């Protein structure tokens, strides 16, 4: 129902009124947006208060970037735009990194920011937090809009919602100048101005000829490979995707946030034989995955010398041929495309050649056997494999828990070691590889799913958002954070060869991150062995209490930049 006030307009008469504050709230509620992530301040403090009164859940963070990351992953998990609400200028800029992150990762998100008055900003007269926020946001998101009149709030929000979720999802910016909130208008006219978005993300059906072409290429493969990306997980077409993959009989790889679409322990999973299948496959089908840096752009030594034919399923036609030729592009939403492929396969589809499947399975099983002893280590201080081996068991026993993961070595090793069993249960840095998503993701995952969250953090990565543990404690969220503490970035053993300051990659020795959690009323635990770590995490997950476990890792453990050290440029000069 529209919020209203009344005022007398003539003797004996009253007129119902509404204003910008209430129109924003009513427009959000009309479109089913009932959770907001943000930081209060001028000019949106009262808006947040009013939202709470009207039944919208408003979670207040310590930094806008973390609130933005929460909104971005909320969009991924729900397929509705996650909303981040910030103050003007500096707050807007803090949220902008998350908005760009959402756009790059194809997460539907709306960044709503208050802003200074247009007439002062445009004349550059020095208003409080003066900035042309719309111009700055435009290059970093799918769309950007500004609302100047209360009567346009409904249409402005509707445009933002539709832009965020339609086609390839992404980030949208909505600019609300301070003066807008206090604008008053007739309540009946205000109600009529609101827009309920209908069919914001309609199905995009693939062309029958494209489906037939893709199936013909796949049928002719001697060494087929299917790669599932996070776009496939976002689609929530889980049953169709599993049925399709199983019907082909082909080995499959799951990109990190696609893990769990099919269990990593599935008989066709080639995750432990990644190098082999990328090099030797002759036909590669990409479902919601992009040939970007995470897949070496589809070329080079990662992909070997065997000629490749690529089939790609994506909702964005411009994604095709971005790095290599796509011989069979299938453009449409993942659910519609996979359903059409299944139908086109009929009842007697030939499964992948047995010799290829056997070769992949042998390589996978050999690699799993080689890794097993490392994961059984109970050394103290821990190495990465021993610690992750303990956490691997916990996820196996708790497949409904949401895993959040970031870091360098902590991320790279965890995504290979920890098997996932259900879709959208693994959340990580995604396409940009950005640090700092951990606490924002954890908060949103707990709020949006109602499930316990296990956040596995490198000590460096945790530092980007660590203050949000206060937010976790304030809202009493069931989040268990494990900080892999090896005293530094990559390693804690580097030495400054040019002076007395610590090396740039070294932190305070023996830091106790668990004490930070205790300061806010949460549970803090220091774990020095895999057995201690496993026991502490199980207790935390059982209790549902905010918990931080300081997992003491050997300072010498870890490699430069994790597994992407090759991206670091090297000097060809040697110091004399």
C-alpha positions in Angstrom: 0.0 0.0 0.0 1.2 3.5 -0.8 2.5 5.5 2.1 0.7 8.8 2.5 0.3 11.9 4.6 -2.5 14.5 4.5 -2.7 18.2 4.4 -5.5 20.7 4.1 -5.8 22.3 0.7 -9.0 24.3 1.3 -11.3 24.8 4.3 -13.0 21.5 5.1 -10.9 19.4 2.6 -7.8 17.3 2.9 -5.5 15.9 0.2 -3.5 12.7 0.6 0.1 13.2 -0.2 3.2 11.1 -0.6 6.9 11.9 -1.2 10.1 10.7 -2.7 11.1 8.6 0.3 7.9 6.6 0.3 7.7 6.3 -3.5 11.2 4.6 -3.5 10.1 2.2 -0.7 6.8 1.4 -2.4 8.4 0.9 -5.8 10.9 -1.6 -4.2 8.2 -3.5 -2.4 6.0 -3.6 -5.4 8.8 -5.4 -7.3 9.5 -7.9 -4.5 12.8 -6.3 -3.4 12.7 -6.8 0.4 16.4 -6.8 1.4 18.9 -3.8 1.1 22.6 -3.9 1.8 24.3 -0.5 2.5 25.8 2.1 4.7 23.7 4.9 6.2 24.6 8.6 5.8 23.6 11.8 4.0 21.3 11.9 2.2 19.9 8.3 2.6 19.9 7.8 6.4 16.2 8.5 6.8 15.4 6.4 3.8 17.0 3.4 5.5 15.0 4.0 8.7 11.7 4.3 6.8 12.5 1.1 4.9 12.8 -0.8 8.1 9.5 0.6 9.3 7.9 -0.6 6.1 9.2 -4.2 6.5 12.2 -4.1 4.2 15.3 -5.7 5.8 18.2 -3.2 5.7 21.6 -4.6 6.6 24.0 -1.9 7.6 27.7 -2.5 6.8 31.0 -0.9 7.8 32.1 -0.2 4.3 30.1 0.3 1.1 32.4 -1.9 -1.0 31.5 -4.9 1.2 27.8 -4.0 1.1 28.1 -3.9 -2.7 29.7 -7.3 -2.9 26.9 -8.6 -0.7 24.3 -7.2 -3.1 26.1 -8.6 -6.1 26.1 -12.2 -4.8 22.5 -11.8 -3.6 21.7 -11.2 -7.2 23.5 -14.3 -8.3 21.8 -16.5 -5.8 18.3 -15.2 -6.3 18.2 -14.0 -10.0 16.7 -10.8 -8.6 18.8 -7.6 -8.5 20.6 -7.3 -5.3 20.4 -3.7 -4.1 23.2 -1.7 -2.5 22.3 1.7 -1.0 25.1 4.3 -0.4 25.6 7.9 0.4 26.9 10.4 -2.2 30.4 10.8 -3.7 32.9 8.8 -1.5 30.2 6.3 -0.5 29.2 6.0 -4.2 32.8 5.5 -5.2 33.3 2.8 -2.5 30.3 0.9 -4.0 31.5 1.3 -7.5 34.1 -1.4 -7.4 31.4 -3.9 -6.4 29.2 -2.6 -9.2 31.9 -3.1 -11.8 32.5 -6.6 -10.3 28.9 -7.4 -10.7 28.9 -6.3 -14.3 32.1 -8.3 -15.1 30.7 -11.4 -13.4 27.2 -11.0 -14.9 25.5 -10.7 -11.5 22.3 -8.6 -11.4 22.8 -5.7 -9.0 21.5 -2.2 -8.6 23.7 0.4 -6.9 21.4 3.2 -5.5 23.3 6.3 -4.4 22.1 9.6 -3.0 23.8 12.5 -4.7 24.3 16.3 -4.6 21.9 18.7 -6.3 22.2 18.9 -10.0 22.1 22.6 -10.4 25.1 23.0 -8.1 27.0 20.0 -9.5 26.6 21.1 -13.1 27.9 24.5 -12.4 30.7 23.0 -10.2 29.8 25.4 -7.3 31.2 23.2 -4.6 28.3 21.4 -3.0 28.7 18.9 -0.2 30.3 15.8 -1.7 29.8 17.2 -5.2 30.3 14.7 -8.0 28.8 13.9 -11.4 28.1 10.3 -10.2 26.1 9.3 -13.3 28.9 10.1 -15.7 31.4 8.2 -13.6 29.2 5.1 -13.3 28.3 4.7 -16.9 31.4 3.0 -18.2 31.4 0.5 -15.4 27.9 -1.0 -15.6 25.2 -2.1 -18.0 23.1 1.0 -17.6 22.9 4.1 -15.5 19.8 6.3 -14.7 19.1 9.4 -12.7 15.7 10.3 -11.3 14.9 14.1 -10.9 11.2 14.0 -10.2 9.2 12.0 -7.7 6.7 11.0 -10.4 9.5 9.2 -12.3 10.7 7.1 -9.4 8.5 4.1 -10.4 9.7 4.1 -14.0 13.3 4.7 -13.0 13.4 1.7 -10.7 11.6 -0.4 -13.3 14.2 0.5 -15.9 17.0 -0.4 -13.5 15.4 -3.8 -12.6 14.9 -4.7 -16.2 18.4 -3.7 -17.3 20.0 -5.7 -14.4 18.3 -9.0 -15.1 17.5 -9.1 -18.8 19.8 -10.7 -21.4 23.3 -11.1 -19.8 22.8 -9.8 -16.2 24.9 -7.1 -14.7 25.2 -4.0 -12.6 23.0 -0.9 -13.0 23.4 2.4 -11.3 20.4 4.5 -10.1 21.2 8.1 -9.0 18.8 9.7 -6.6 19.6 13.4 -5.8 18.9 14.6 -2.2 16.2 17.0 -3.3 14.2 14.1 -4.8 13.4 12.5 -1.4 11.5 15.5 -0.1 9.4 16.1 -3.2 5.7 15.9 -2.4 3.0 14.8 -4.8 -0.6 13.6 -4.7 -0.8 10.1 -3.3 -3.2 8.8 -5.9 -1.0 10.1 -8.7 2.0 8.6 -6.9 0.4 5.2 -6.8 -0.4 5.3 -10.5 3.3 6.2 -11.2 4.6 3.0 -9.8 5.6 0.2 -12.2 5.5 -3.5 -11.5 8.0 -5.0 -13.9 6.5 -7.9 -15.9 8.7 -10.6 -17.4 11.9 -8.8 -16.7 14.1 -11.6 -18.1 12.1 -13.4 -20.8 13.3 -16.7 -22.2 15.4 -16.3 -25.3 14.8 -19.4 -27.4 17.7 -20.6 -29.6 17.3 -21.0 -33.3 16.5 -24.6 -34.3 19.3 -24.5 -36.9 21.8 -23.5 -34.3 20.7 -26.4 -32.0 21.0 -28.9 -34.9 24.5 -27.5 -35.9 25.7 -27.9 -32.3 24.4 -31.4 -32.0 26.0 -32.4 -35.3 29.4 -31.1 -34.2 29.1 -32.9 -30.8 28.0 -36.1 -32.4 31.1 -36.2 -34.6 33.5 -35.8 -31.6 36.0 -38.5 -30.8 37.1 -36.7 -27.6 34.3 -34.4 -26.5 34.5 -32.2 -23.4 31.8 -30.1 -21.7 32.8 -27.0 -19.7 30.2 -25.6 -17.3 30.5 -22.0 -16.2 28.9 -19.9 -13.5 26.4 -18.7 -16.1 25.1 -22.3 -16.1 24.8 -22.2 -12.3 23.0 -18.9 -12.4 20.4 -20.2 -14.8 19.0 -22.6 -12.2 18.3 -25.1 -14.9 20.0 -27.8 -12.8 18.0 -30.8 -13.8 18.2 -30.1 -17.5 21.9 -29.5 -17.4 22.5 -32.7 -15.5 20.3 -34.7 -17.8 22.1 -33.3 -20.9 25.6 -34.0 -19.6 24.7 -37.5 -18.5 23.1 -38.2 -21.8 26.3 -37.3 -23.7 28.5 -39.5 -21.5 31.2 -36.9 -22.1 33.8 -35.8 -19.5 33.0 -32.4 -18.0 34.8 -29.6 -16.2 33.1 -27.2 -13.9 34.5 -23.7 -13.5 34.9 -22.8 -9.8 31.4 -21.3 -9.2 29.8 -24.0 -11.3 31.1 -26.7 -9.1 28.2 -28.7 -7.7 25.9 -28.5 -10.7 26.9 -32.1 -10.9 28.7 -33.5 -7.9 32.5 -33.2 -8.2 32.5 -37.0 -7.5 30.3 -37.7 -10.5 31.7 -40.5 -12.7 32.0 -38.1 -15.7 33.8 -35.4 -13.7 37.2 -34.6 -15.2 38.2 -32.0 -12.6 41.2 -34.0 -11.5 42.3 -34.5 -15.1 41.9 -30.9 -16.2 45.2 -30.6 -18.1 44.6 -33.8 -20.0 41.1 -33.0 -21.2 41.9 -29.4 -22.2 44.9 -30.5 -24.3 43.4 -33.6 -25.9 39.8 -32.8 -26.5 38.7 -32.3 -30.1 35.3 -30.8 -29.5 34.6 -28.5 -26.5 31.1 -27.4 -25.6 31.0 -24.3 -23.3 27.7 -23.9 -21.3 27.6 -20.5 -19.6 31.4 -20.3 -19.6 33.6 -17.7 -21.4 37.0 -18.2 -23.1 38.6 -15.6 -21.0 41.9 -15.7 -19.0 40.5 -18.4 -16.7 40.5 -20.7 -19.7 43.7 -19.3 -21.3 41.5 -17.6 -23.9 41.0 -21.0 -25.6 44.5 -21.2 -27.1 48.1 -21.6 -26.3 49.9 -24.5 -24.5 47.1 -25.1 -22.1 45.0 -26.3 -25.0 47.7 -28.4 -26.6 48.2 -29.2 -30.3 45.1 -31.2 -31.0 42.7 -29.2 -33.3 39.7 -27.9 -31.5 36.1 -27.2 -32.5 34.2 -25.1 -30.0 30.5 -25.1 -29.4 29.3 -22.2 -27.2 26.0 -21.6 -25.4 25.6 -18.0 -24.2 22.8 -15.4 -24.0 25.2 -12.7 -25.4 25.8 -13.1 -29.1 28.9 -10.8 -28.9 30.6 -13.3 -26.7 31.0 -15.7 -29.7 34.4 -15.6 -31.5 35.8 -13.4 -28.7 39.1 -15.3 -28.7 38.8 -18.2 -31.1 36.4 -19.3 -33.8 33.1 -20.8 -32.4 32.0 -23.3 -35.1 28.6 -23.8 -33.4 27.2 -20.8 -31.5 23.9 -21.3 -29.7 22.5 -18.0 -28.5 19.8 -18.0 -25.9 19.2 -18.4 -22.2 20.9 -21.5 -20.7 17.7 -23.3 -19.7 16.0 -22.9 -23.1 19.2 -23.9 -25.0 19.9 -27.0 -22.9 16.2 -28.1 -23.1 16.3 -27.7 -26.9 19.5 -29.7 -27.1 18.0 -32.5 -25.0 15.0 -32.6 -27.2 17.1 -32.6 -30.4 19.2 -35.6 -29.1 16.2 -37.9 -29.2 16.2 -41.3 -27.5 19.3 -42.9 -29.0 22.2 -40.5 -28.6 25.6 -42.2 -29.0 27.6 -41.7 -25.8 31.2 -40.5 -25.8 33.8 -43.0 -27.2 34.8 -45.5 -24.5 38.6 -45.2 -25.1 38.4 -41.4 -24.5 36.4 -41.8 -21.4 38.7 -44.5 -20.1 41.8 -42.4 -20.7 40.3 -39.5 -18.8 39.1 -41.6 -15.9 42.5 -43.3 -15.5 44.2 -39.9 -15.4 41.7 -38.5 -12.9 41.9 -41.5 -10.6 45.8 -41.5 -10.7 45.8 -37.8 -9.8 43.3 -38.3 -7.0 45.4 -41.1 -5.6 48.6 -39.0 -5.7 46.8 -36.2 -3.8 45.3 -38.3 -1.1 48.3 -38.6 1.3 48.8 -34.8 1.3 45.2 -34.3 2.4 45.7 -36.7 5.3 48.5 -34.7 6.9 48.1 -33.7 10.5 51.2 -31.6 10.7 51.6 -28.6 13.0 51.9 -25.9 11.9 49.6 -26.9 9.0 50.3 -26.8 5.3 47.5 -25.9 2.9 46.8 -29.4 1.9 46.4 -30.8 5.4 44.1 -27.9 6.4 42.0 -28.2 3.3 41.8 -31.9 3.7 40.0 -31.4 7.0 37.7 -28.8 5.6 37.0 -31.0 2.5 35.5 -33.6 4.9 33.3 -31.0 6.5 31.7 -29.9 3.2 31.2 -33.5 2.2 29.2 -34.1 5.5 27.4 -30.7 5.1 26.5 -30.4 1.4 23.9 -27.7 2.1 26.4 -25.3 3.6 27.6 -22.4 1.5 31.3 -22.2 0.9 32.9 -18.7 0.4 36.5 -18.8 -0.7 39.1 -16.2 -1.5 42.9 -15.7 -1.3 45.8 -16.6 -3.5 47.0 -20.1 -2.5 44.0 -20.5 -0.3 41.7 -20.0 -3.3 43.7 -21.8 -5.9 44.2 -24.9 -3.8 40.7 -25.0 -2.2 38.8 -25.0 -5.5 40.7 -28.1 -6.5 40.7 -29.9 -3.2 37.2 -29.3 -1.8 34.5 -31.2 -3.7 31.1 -29.6 -4.0 27.8 -31.6 -4.2 25.1 -29.1 -4.9 24.8 -26.0 -7.2 25.4 -22.5 -6.1 27.1 -23.6 -2.9 30.6 -22.4 -3.8 31.0 -18.6 -4.1 34.4 -17.0 -4.9 36.2 -14.2 -6.6 34.9 -15.0 -10.1 36.0 -13.5 -13.4 37.9 -10.5 -12.0 39.8 -12.4 -9.3 39.1 -9.5 -7.0 40.1 -9.6 -3.3 37.8 -8.6 -0.6 34.5 -10.4 -1.4 34.7 -12.7 1.6 32.7 -11.1 4.3 30.1 -9.4 2.0 29.5 -12.7 0.2 29.2 -14.5 3.6 26.7 -12.1 4.9 24.5 -12.2 1.8 24.8 -16.0 1.5 23.5 -16.4 5.1 20.7 -13.9 4.6 19.5 -15.0 1.2 19.8 -18.8 1.7 19.2 -19.3 5.4 22.0 -21.9 5.4 25.2 -22.0 7.4 28.2 -20.4 5.7 31.9 -21.5 5.8 34.3 -18.8 4.6 37.8 -20.0 3.9 40.0 -16.9 3.7 43.6 -16.2 3.1 45.0 -13.8 5.7 45.6 -11.1 3.1 42.2 -11.5 1.5 40.5 -11.3 4.9 42.2 -8.0 5.6 40.1 -6.3 2.8 36.8 -6.9 4.6 37.6 -8.1 8.0 35.9 -5.4 9.9 32.6 -6.8 8.7 32.9 -9.5 11.3 31.2 -6.9 13.5 28.3 -6.9 11.1 28.2 -10.7 11.2 28.1 -10.5 15.0 25.5 -7.7 15.1 23.1 -9.7 13.0 24.0 -13.0 14.6 24.6 -14.7 11.3 25.6 -18.4 11.1 29.0 -17.7 9.6 32.2 -19.6 10.4 35.3 -17.9 9.1 38.6 -19.8 8.8 41.6 -17.5 8.2 44.6 -19.3 6.8 47.3 -17.4 8.6 50.8 -17.8 7.2 51.9 -14.4 8.3 51.8 -12.7 4.9 50.8 -12.4 1.3 51.7 -15.7 -0.5 54.2 -16.5 2.3 55.3 -14.9 5.6 59.1 -15.5 5.1 60.0 -12.9 2.6 62.9 -10.5 3.5 63.4 -6.8 2.6 66.8 -6.8 1.0 67.0 -3.0 0.9 66.3 -1.8 4.5 64.9 -2.5 7.9 61.2 -2.3 7.1 59.4 -5.6 6.8 59.1 -7.0 3.3 56.0 -5.8 1.4 54.4 -9.2 1.6 54.9 -9.8 5.3 52.4 -9.2 8.2 52.8 -9.2 12.0 54.1 -12.5 13.0 51.8 -14.7 15.0 48.7 -12.5 14.5 45.6 -13.7 16.3 42.6 -12.9 14.1 40.4 -14.9 16.5 40.8 -12.2 19.1 39.1 -9.7 16.7 36.0 -11.9 16.6 35.9 -12.1 20.4 36.0 -8.3 20.6 32.6 -8.2 19.0 31.0 -11.0 21.0 31.6 -13.8 18.6 33.5 -17.0 19.1 37.3 -17.0 18.5 39.4 -20.1 18.2 43.1 -20.7 17.5 43.8 -23.9 15.6 47.3 -25.3 15.0 46.6 -28.7 13.5 44.1 -30.2 11.0 42.4 -32.2 13.8 41.9 -29.0 15.9 40.7 -27.2 12.8 38.1 -29.8 11.9 36.8 -30.0 15.5 36.5 -26.2 15.7 34.7 -25.8 12.4 32.2 -28.6 13.2 31.4 -27.0 16.6 30.9 -23.7 14.9 28.6 -25.1 12.2 26.6 -27.0 14.7 26.2 -23.9 17.0 25.3 -21.4 14.2 27.2 -18.8 16.2 29.5 -16.2 14.5 32.9 -17.8 14.7 36.4 -17.0 13.5 39.1 -19.7 13.5 42.7 -18.6 13.2 44.3 -21.5 11.3 48.0 -21.4 11.9 49.7 -22.2 8.5 53.5 -22.7 8.1 54.8 -19.3 7.1 56.9 -20.9 4.4 53.9 -22.6 2.8 52.5 -21.0 -0.3 53.8 -19.9 -3.7 54.1 -16.5 -5.4 50.6 -15.4 -6.5 49.2 -18.9 -6.1 48.8 -20.6 -9.4 48.8 -17.5 -11.5 52.4 -16.4 -10.8 53.0 -16.4 -14.5 50.9 -13.2 -14.7 53.5 -11.3 -12.7 55.9 -9.5 -15.1 59.6 -10.3 -14.5 62.5 -8.0 -14.8 65.1 -9.1 -17.3 67.8 -7.0 -15.5 70.0 -8.4 -12.8 71.3 -6.2 -10.1 75.1 -6.0 -10.1 
